[in-house]
């Protein structure tokens, strides 16, 4: 998209057109799906080895792209797209690549200052610059030289601050800062009026994520001016109520992530979301584990919302959730609900994946017969008071179940023998009494789970797992 190979057509965004192209290639078996998300969306693709060889051959013949795997590989000055793999720090030094349109650094060991300077002195036509994973702490580029740049990825680098010259990238459409240490975006970013995708966050990757699992960035007042934004994740909402109100101007948003939301800003957030008719995914985290998410004010949620992630205490589950006919994935974390809310969720007609982490403080979790018709993935974690899970007659299409660190749960979910499509049952750090009931030798509930091909118990403290 950044190079103009895909354009919007017939009222569709270029992102949607690109997805349609990819699906067409998959349907023709020219591209293979390597991995799906559990809820069905394509996560990654690959091509057959033979197709890959043909692509490399044609790329070389047509001077379409070049891959560099060795330090001494000869490079001519007419290269337009260059992919550099695991080479030394001076690979770009003393190199004139004035026709270069796209540069990908994959597994670069280091980038010297001279190589970085070369990026803007020579590569004036560059549209794509991908430095993902490069071991750089500062970006020594005068961005004003890269007037044609549309895609900039600094993902998983060590950068913690952006240059003010970033504001000179008038054509920039994608800025990927995921996994960096950037905590605040400069005011100059408001000059990037073509920006469509702004990703700036990093995750905690441990076993039991803390409340602040996702760190976002502070954004300047005026973020609402970037009217072409389709993805905005994750921004801190606790600076000023004005930031939350400004989001209502971003009516093209398809994905939104907010952290550190104050209770009193819930009403403003709901008002902003009601204007986002294109929204497909939203993630909201409260400012603290004792600060309620107050989201009851949303009267007309986006009709095409597919993914909903809420982290923080809820007094009750918002009523509007029951109207989300296209919701496929839902995650509730630290909700601390006092009542069983599955009654609201189990009627959602397209829900495929449900995760509850510290989301329920009750003793019994009950599903009605016929509920959760399309659910394939159920993940229950750290429900500290839970004694019973009753699934009798529900979740007919469930394929995977995860039960993690539910210390009071002593018996397997009632009705598990009716889950004829269940392929995997994974237990993490569960009480020994619970695990024993599922063991082949003497397990009181083993017969109920005999139809499940994979039953595993994991003990992270001892770093062992057991096939049950």
C-alpha positions as CSV (number, residue, x, y, z in Angstrom):
1,X,0.0,0.0,0.0
2,X,2.8,2.4,0.9
3,X,4.3,2.0,-2.6
4,X,0.9,2.6,-4.3
5,X,0.4,-1.0,-5.6
6,X,-3.1,-1.0,-3.9
7,X,-5.5,1.9,-4.2
8,X,-9.0,2.5,-2.8
9,X,-11.8,1.6,-5.2
10,X,-15.6,1.7,-5.2
11,X,-15.8,3.4,-1.9
12,X,-13.6,0.8,-0.2
13,X,-10.4,1.7,1.7
14,X,-7.1,0.6,0.3
15,X,-6.7,-1.6,3.4
16,X,-10.0,-3.5,2.6
17,X,-8.9,-3.8,-1.1
18,X,-5.6,-5.2,0.0
19,X,-7.3,-7.8,2.2
20,X,-9.5,-8.8,-0.8
21,X,-6.4,-9.2,-3.0
22,X,-4.8,-11.5,-0.3
23,X,-7.9,-13.6,0.0
24,X,-8.1,-14.0,-3.7
25,X,-4.5,-15.3,-3.8
26,X,-5.3,-17.7,-0.9
27,X,-8.4,-18.9,-2.9
28,X,-6.1,-19.6,-5.9
29,X,-3.6,-21.5,-3.7
30,X,-0.9,-19.1,-4.7
31,X,-0.5,-18.1,-1.0
32,X,-0.9,-20.5,1.9
33,X,-2.3,-19.6,5.3
34,X,0.4,-20.3,7.9
35,X,-1.6,-19.4,10.9
36,X,-5.1,-18.3,11.9
37,X,-6.3,-16.4,14.9
38,X,-8.5,-18.6,17.0
39,X,-11.5,-16.5,15.9
40,X,-10.8,-17.2,12.2
41,X,-8.9,-14.2,10.9
42,X,-5.7,-14.9,8.9
43,X,-2.7,-14.1,11.0
44,X,0.3,-15.0,8.8
45,X,0.9,-16.4,5.3
46,X,3.6,-18.2,3.4
47,X,4.3,-19.4,-0.2
48,X,5.3,-22.8,-1.4
49,X,9.1,-23.3,-1.8
50,X,8.7,-23.5,-5.6
51,X,6.6,-20.3,-5.8
52,X,9.2,-18.7,-3.6
53,X,12.0,-19.6,-5.9
54,X,10.0,-18.3,-8.9
55,X,9.3,-15.0,-7.0
56,X,13.1,-14.6,-6.3
57,X,14.0,-15.3,-9.9
58,X,11.4,-12.9,-11.4
59,X,12.3,-10.2,-8.8
60,X,15.9,-10.4,-10.0
61,X,15.1,-10.4,-13.7
62,X,12.7,-7.5,-13.4
63,X,14.9,-5.6,-10.9
64,X,11.9,-5.6,-8.5
65,X,13.7,-6.5,-5.3
66,X,17.1,-7.6,-3.9
67,X,17.9,-9.6,-0.8
68,X,21.3,-9.3,0.9
69,X,22.4,-12.2,3.1
70,X,26.2,-11.6,3.1
71,X,28.4,-8.6,3.9
72,X,30.2,-8.6,0.6
73,X,27.3,-9.1,-1.7
74,X,27.6,-6.7,-4.7
75,X,24.8,-4.1,-4.9
76,X,24.3,-2.0,-8.0
77,X,22.8,1.5,-7.9
78,X,19.5,0.6,-9.7
79,X,18.1,-1.4,-6.8
80,X,14.6,-0.3,-5.9
81,X,13.7,-2.6,-3.0
82,X,16.3,-4.0,-0.6
83,X,16.0,-6.6,2.1
84,X,19.1,-6.9,4.4
85,X,19.4,-10.1,6.5
86,X,21.7,-10.5,9.5
87,X,24.6,-8.5,8.2
88,X,27.2,-6.2,9.8
89,X,26.8,-2.7,10.9
90,X,28.4,-0.9,7.9
91,X,26.5,-2.7,5.2
92,X,25.1,0.6,3.9
93,X,28.3,2.6,4.2
94,X,29.8,3.8,0.9
95,X,26.8,2.6,-1.0
96,X,24.9,4.7,-3.5
97,X,21.3,3.5,-3.8
98,X,19.6,6.6,-5.1
99,X,16.7,4.7,-6.7
100,X,15.8,2.8,-3.6
101,X,12.0,2.8,-2.8
102,X,11.9,0.3,0.1
103,X,14.4,-0.9,2.7
104,X,13.9,-3.7,5.2
105,X,16.5,-4.5,7.9
106,X,15.9,-8.0,9.2
107,X,18.1,-9.2,12.0
108,X,20.7,-6.5,11.6
109,X,23.4,-6.8,14.2
110,X,24.0,-3.1,14.4
111,X,23.7,0.1,12.5
112,X,26.6,2.5,12.5
113,X,26.0,6.2,12.6
114,X,27.4,6.5,9.1
115,X,25.0,3.9,7.8
116,X,22.1,5.8,9.5
117,X,23.2,9.1,7.9
118,X,23.3,7.3,4.5
119,X,19.6,6.6,4.9
120,X,18.7,10.2,4.3
121,X,21.6,11.5,2.2
122,X,21.2,8.9,-0.5
123,X,17.7,7.4,-0.2
124,X,15.6,10.5,-1.2
125,X,13.0,8.4,-3.0
126,X,12.4,6.0,-0.1
127,X,8.7,5.2,0.6
128,X,9.2,2.2,3.0
129,X,11.7,2.1,5.9
130,X,11.4,-1.0,8.1
131,X,14.0,-1.1,10.9
132,X,12.1,-3.7,13.1
133,X,14.3,-5.2,15.7
134,X,17.4,-3.2,14.8
135,X,19.6,-2.5,18.0
136,X,19.3,1.2,17.8
137,X,18.6,3.6,20.6
138,X,18.5,6.9,18.6
139,X,17.2,7.5,15.2
140,X,19.8,9.8,13.6
141,X,17.8,10.7,10.5
142,X,16.9,14.1,9.3
143,X,13.4,13.1,8.3
144,X,13.0,16.2,6.2
145,X,15.1,14.5,3.5
146,X,12.7,11.6,3.2
147,X,9.8,13.5,1.7
148,X,8.2,10.5,0.0
149,X,8.3,8.2,3.1
150,X,4.9,6.5,3.7
151,X,5.7,3.6,6.0
152,X,8.1,3.8,9.0
153,X,8.6,0.9,11.4
154,X,10.8,1.2,14.4
155,X,9.1,-1.8,16.1
156,X,11.0,-3.6,18.8
157,X,13.9,-1.2,18.7
158,X,15.4,0.5,21.8
159,X,14.3,4.0,20.8
160,X,12.8,6.1,23.6
161,X,12.3,9.5,21.9
162,X,11.3,10.7,18.5
163,X,13.0,13.5,16.5
164,X,10.9,16.6,16.0
165,X,11.8,16.4,12.3
166,X,9.3,13.6,12.2
167,X,6.7,16.2,11.5
168,X,8.2,16.8,8.1
169,X,7.0,13.5,6.8
170,X,3.9,14.9,5.1
171,X,3.2,11.7,3.2
172,X,3.6,9.3,6.2
173,X,0.7,6.8,6.4
174,X,2.0,4.3,8.9
175,X,4.1,4.9,12.1
176,X,4.9,1.6,14.0
177,X,6.4,2.1,17.4
178,X,5.2,-1.1,18.9
179,X,7.7,-2.6,21.4
180,X,9.8,0.6,21.7
181,X,10.4,2.7,24.8
182,X,8.7,5.8,23.4
183,X,6.3,7.1,26.1
184,X,5.2,10.5,24.6
185,X,4.6,11.7,21.0
186,X,5.9,15.1,20.0
187,X,3.5,17.9,19.0
188,X,5.0,17.8,15.5
189,X,3.1,14.6,14.9
190,X,0.0,16.6,14.4
191,X,1.5,17.7,11.1
192,X,1.2,14.2,9.7
193,X,-2.2,14.7,8.1
194,X,-1.9,11.6,5.9
195,X,-1.3,9.3,8.9
196,X,-3.6,6.2,8.8
197,X,-2.0,3.8,11.3
198,X,-0.4,4.9,14.6
199,X,0.8,2.0,16.7
200,X,2.7,2.9,19.9
201,X,2.7,0.5,22.8
202,X,4.5,-2.5,24.4
203,X,3.2,-5.5,26.3
204,X,4.2,-7.3,29.5
205,X,5.1,-10.8,28.5
206,X,5.2,-12.7,31.8
207,X,3.1,-15.6,33.0
208,X,0.5,-13.7,35.1
209,X,0.2,-10.3,33.5
210,X,-0.1,-7.4,36.0
211,X,-2.9,-4.9,35.8
212,X,-0.7,-2.5,33.7
213,X,-0.2,-5.2,31.0
214,X,-0.1,-2.6,28.2
215,X,1.9,0.6,28.2
216,X,0.7,3.3,25.8
217,X,1.9,6.8,25.0
218,X,0.9,10.3,25.8
219,X,-0.5,12.2,22.8
220,X,-0.6,16.0,22.3
221,X,-3.8,18.0,22.3
222,X,-5.1,18.2,18.8
223,X,-4.9,14.5,18.1
224,X,-8.4,14.8,16.7
225,X,-7.0,16.7,13.7
226,X,-5.6,13.4,12.2
227,X,-8.9,12.6,10.5
228,X,-7.6,9.8,8.3
229,X,-6.5,7.6,11.3
230,X,-7.8,4.1,11.1
231,X,-5.7,2.5,13.8
232,X,-4.7,4.3,17.0
233,X,-3.2,2.2,19.8
234,X,-2.6,2.8,22.7
235,X,-3.0,6.3,24.0
236,X,-3.1,7.5,27.6
237,X,-6.4,9.0,28.5
238,X,-5.6,10.5,31.9
239,X,-3.9,13.6,30.8
240,X,-7.0,15.7,30.1
241,X,-10.7,15.0,29.4
242,X,-10.1,16.9,26.1
243,X,-8.1,14.0,24.6
244,X,-11.1,11.6,25.1
245,X,-13.5,14.1,23.6
246,X,-11.2,14.7,20.6
247,X,-11.4,11.0,19.7
248,X,-15.0,11.7,18.4
249,X,-13.5,13.5,15.4
250,X,-11.7,10.3,14.3
251,X,-14.7,8.8,12.6
252,X,-12.6,6.6,10.3
253,X,-11.1,4.6,13.2
254,X,-11.3,0.8,12.8
255,X,-9.1,0.0,15.8
256,X,-8.8,2.0,19.0
257,X,-6.8,1.3,22.2
258,X,-7.0,3.4,25.3
259,X,-5.2,3.0,28.7
260,X,-5.5,4.9,32.0
261,X,-9.1,5.9,31.6
262,X,-10.6,7.7,34.6
263,X,-14.1,6.8,35.7
264,X,-15.3,10.4,35.1
265,X,-14.2,10.2,31.4
266,X,-16.4,7.2,30.6
267,X,-19.3,9.4,29.5
268,X,-17.0,11.3,27.1
269,X,-15.5,8.1,25.7
270,X,-19.0,6.7,25.1
271,X,-20.0,9.8,23.2
272,X,-16.8,9.6,21.0
273,X,-17.3,5.9,20.3
274,X,-20.9,6.5,19.1
275,X,-19.4,8.6,16.2
276,X,-17.0,5.8,15.1
277,X,-19.3,3.9,12.8
278,X,-16.3,2.0,11.2
279,X,-14.9,0.7,14.5
280,X,-14.0,-3.0,14.5
281,X,-11.9,-3.3,17.6
282,X,-11.7,-1.4,20.9
283,X,-9.6,-1.9,24.0
284,X,-10.1,0.1,27.1
285,X,-8.1,-0.1,30.4
286,X,-8.9,1.9,33.5
287,X,-6.4,4.0,35.3
288,X,-6.1,1.6,38.2
289,X,-7.4,-1.7,39.5
290,X,-9.8,0.1,41.9
291,X,-11.0,2.6,39.3
292,X,-14.3,1.6,37.7
293,X,-14.8,1.6,33.9
294,X,-18.1,3.5,33.6
295,X,-19.2,2.6,30.0
296,X,-23.0,2.4,30.5
297,X,-23.6,5.6,28.5
298,X,-23.0,4.0,25.1
299,X,-26.5,3.9,23.6
300,X,-25.7,3.0,20.0
301,X,-22.4,1.0,19.7
302,X,-20.7,0.5,16.3
303,X,-22.7,-2.2,14.6
304,X,-19.7,-3.9,13.1
305,X,-17.6,-4.2,16.3
306,X,-15.8,-7.5,16.2
307,X,-13.3,-7.4,19.1
308,X,-13.9,-6.0,22.6
309,X,-11.2,-5.9,25.3
310,X,-12.0,-4.4,28.7
311,X,-9.5,-4.2,31.6
312,X,-10.7,-2.8,34.9
313,X,-13.5,-3.1,37.5
314,X,-17.1,-3.1,36.2
315,X,-20.0,-2.5,38.5
316,X,-22.1,-4.4,36.0
317,X,-21.6,-5.5,32.4
318,X,-22.7,-2.7,30.1
319,X,-26.2,-3.3,28.6
320,X,-25.1,-2.4,25.0
321,X,-22.8,-5.5,24.9
322,X,-25.9,-7.7,24.3
323,X,-26.5,-5.8,21.0
324,X,-23.1,-6.7,19.5
325,X,-24.3,-9.1,16.8
326,X,-20.9,-9.2,15.0
327,X,-18.7,-9.6,18.1
328,X,-16.3,-12.6,17.6
329,X,-13.8,-12.0,20.4
330,X,-14.2,-10.7,24.0
331,X,-11.8,-10.4,26.8
332,X,-12.7,-9.2,30.3
333,X,-9.8,-8.6,32.7
334,X,-9.9,-7.5,36.3
335,X,-13.7,-6.8,36.0
336,X,-14.4,-8.2,39.5
337,X,-18.1,-8.8,38.6
338,X,-20.2,-9.8,41.5
339,X,-22.9,-11.6,39.5
340,X,-22.7,-14.2,36.8
341,X,-22.8,-12.2,33.5
342,X,-22.7,-15.2,31.1
343,X,-26.5,-14.8,30.6
344,X,-25.8,-11.6,28.6
345,X,-22.9,-13.0,26.7
346,X,-24.1,-16.4,25.8
347,X,-26.8,-15.0,23.4
348,X,-24.2,-13.2,21.2
349,X,-24.7,-15.1,17.9
350,X,-21.1,-14.8,16.5
351,X,-18.9,-14.9,19.6
352,X,-16.1,-17.3,19.0
353,X,-13.6,-16.6,21.7
354,X,-14.2,-15.6,25.4
355,X,-11.5,-14.9,27.9
356,X,-12.2,-14.1,31.6
357,X,-9.2,-13.1,33.7
358,X,-10.0,-12.0,37.3
359,X,-13.3,-11.0,35.8
360,X,-15.7,-12.7,38.2
361,X,-15.7,-12.9,41.9
362,X,-18.6,-15.3,42.2
363,X,-18.7,-19.0,43.3
364,X,-20.6,-20.5,40.4
365,X,-20.4,-19.9,36.7
366,X,-23.5,-21.1,34.8
367,X,-24.4,-21.4,31.1
368,X,-27.9,-21.9,29.9
369,X,-28.7,-24.8,27.6
370,X,-28.1,-23.7,24.0
371,X,-26.0,-20.8,24.9
372,X,-22.7,-19.8,23.2
373,X,-23.7,-21.5,19.9
374,X,-20.5,-20.5,18.0
375,X,-18.0,-20.3,20.9
376,X,-14.7,-22.2,20.0
377,X,-12.3,-20.9,22.7
378,X,-13.0,-20.5,26.4
379,X,-10.2,-19.2,28.7
380,X,-10.8,-18.9,32.5
381,X,-8.0,-17.5,34.6
382,X,-7.5,-16.5,38.2
383,X,-11.2,-16.7,39.1
384,X,-10.3,-17.0,42.8
385,X,-13.7,-17.8,44.3
386,X,-14.9,-20.1,41.6
387,X,-16.1,-23.6,42.8
388,X,-18.3,-24.7,39.9
389,X,-18.5,-24.3,36.2
390,X,-21.8,-25.5,34.7
391,X,-21.8,-26.0,30.9
392,X,-24.7,-28.4,30.7
393,X,-26.1,-28.2,27.1
394,X,-24.1,-25.1,26.2
395,X,-21.1,-24.4,23.9
396,X,-21.8,-27.2,21.4
397,X,-18.9,-26.1,19.1
398,X,-16.2,-25.5,21.8
399,X,-12.8,-26.7,20.6
400,X,-10.3,-25.4,23.2
401,X,-10.7,-24.8,26.9
402,X,-8.1,-23.2,29.1
403,X,-8.4,-23.2,32.9
404,X,-5.6,-21.3,34.7
405,X,-4.9,-20.8,38.4
406,X,-8.5,-21.1,39.6
407,X,-7.5,-22.3,43.0
408,X,-10.9,-23.1,44.5
409,X,-12.1,-25.1,41.5
410,X,-12.1,-28.8,42.6
411,X,-14.2,-30.6,39.9
412,X,-14.2,-30.4,36.1
413,X,-16.9,-28.3,34.5
414,X,-20.2,-30.1,34.7
415,X,-21.4,-31.1,31.3
416,X,-17.9,-31.4,29.8
417,X,-18.8,-34.9,28.5
418,X,-21.4,-33.2,26.2
419,X,-18.8,-31.1,24.5
420,X,-18.2,-33.5,21.6
421,X,-16.2,-31.0,19.6
422,X,-13.7,-30.3,22.4
423,X,-10.2,-31.1,21.1
424,X,-8.0,-29.6,23.8
425,X,-8.2,-29.0,27.5
426,X,-5.3,-27.1,29.0
427,X,-4.8,-26.7,32.8
428,X,-2.3,-24.2,34.2
429,X,-1.2,-24.2,37.9
430,X,-4.4,-25.9,39.0
431,X,-4.8,-27.6,42.5
432,X,-3.6,-31.1,42.7
433,X,-7.0,-32.3,43.7
434,X,-8.4,-31.0,40.4
435,X,-5.7,-32.5,38.3
436,X,-6.0,-35.9,40.0
437,X,-9.6,-36.2,38.9
438,X,-8.5,-36.1,35.3
439,X,-5.6,-38.6,35.5
440,X,-6.0,-41.8,33.6
441,X,-5.1,-43.8,36.7
442,X,-7.8,-43.4,39.3
443,X,-9.2,-40.1,38.0
444,X,-12.8,-39.7,39.2
445,X,-13.7,-37.6,36.2
446,X,-11.5,-39.2,33.6
447,X,-14.4,-40.9,31.8
448,X,-16.1,-37.6,31.3
449,X,-13.1,-36.3,29.4
450,X,-12.2,-39.5,27.5
451,X,-13.4,-38.0,24.2
452,X,-10.9,-35.1,24.4
453,X,-7.7,-35.9,22.4
454,X,-5.4,-33.5,24.3
455,X,-5.6,-33.0,28.1
456,X,-2.6,-31.4,29.6
457,X,-1.6,-30.0,33.0
458,X,1.2,-27.4,33.3
459,X,3.0,-26.5,36.5
460,X,5.1,-23.3,35.9
461,X,6.8,-23.4,39.3
462,X,8.3,-26.8,38.6
463,X,8.5,-26.1,34.9
464,X,6.9,-29.4,33.9
465,X,3.7,-30.5,32.1
466,X,1.8,-33.7,32.2
467,X,-0.3,-35.5,29.6
468,X,-3.4,-36.6,31.4
